[in-house]
Amino acid sequence: MTYAGQGCFAQQAVVAAVRVRRVPAGMSDESASGFVLAYGTAYHALLDNGQLESGQSLVVLGASGGLGLCAIQIAKTLGAAVIAVASTPEKRAKCLANGADYVIDGSREPLTARIRELTNGRGAQVIFDIVGGEMTEPALRAIAPHGRFLIVGYASNQIPSIKANLVLLKQAQVIGVSYRLFAERTPELALDNLNTLCEMWREGKLHPQVTTRYEFAQVVQALRHVADRKAIGKVALFI
């Protein structure tokens, strides 16, 4: 299994050996198909960048998607309290089933106030933002002093503008997270992380969530399913 970057919708691909790992015994092909990128991104974000620790609070925006569920699972193995933000009852139920301690209806509830309420006014030490757009600022307003705000993606297709005064007043860090660049620049470290993740999977701490499957000829429909933010967990293609 690997994350090869662009051009993965092919029967064969050439990838540097240091970026390839044997699939652990017992892991299904569909679980392995998204394991490297999804869990690798979440682990790199939360551990290498977010420095998440036991007893701290984590907010996951867009929590029901492939990256979000991975972040929830990893955070719970660390002993963190997880607040999952998702837009539908089905998505919030999936977050709870994967270990989230609290859920917030991102389409209706006041995000800043709810995060502060659920953290007893302290704010969240780490915020994992996959969504961007209108959710970024209210989430940042609820960060704890010296917290880490992780920019992981823009599922909303809107790149937010971050107000510097909010960062200054909380003495917070805003950190960009790219697994692609991490794997390209430091492949040995990325492989070390992947080996750790495989061990966590063997110990039963991680549970890949492939909930939607498409035949390879349906690749356009699969991509549209993800782009329309209908996906819960990972979407897999089969040849």
Secondary structure, DSSP 8 states (H G I E B T S, - for coil): -B---TT-SSS-----GGGB----TT--HHHHHHHHHHHHHHHIIIIIIT---TT-EEEEETTTBHHHHHHHHHHHHHT-EEEEEESSHHHHHHHHHTT-SEEEETTTS-HHHHHHHHTTTS-EEEEEES--GGGHHHHHTTEEEEEEEEE---TTS------HHHHHHHT-EEEE--HHHHHHH-HHHHHHHHHHHHHHHHTT-----EEEEEEGGGHHHHHHHHHTT--SBEEEEE-
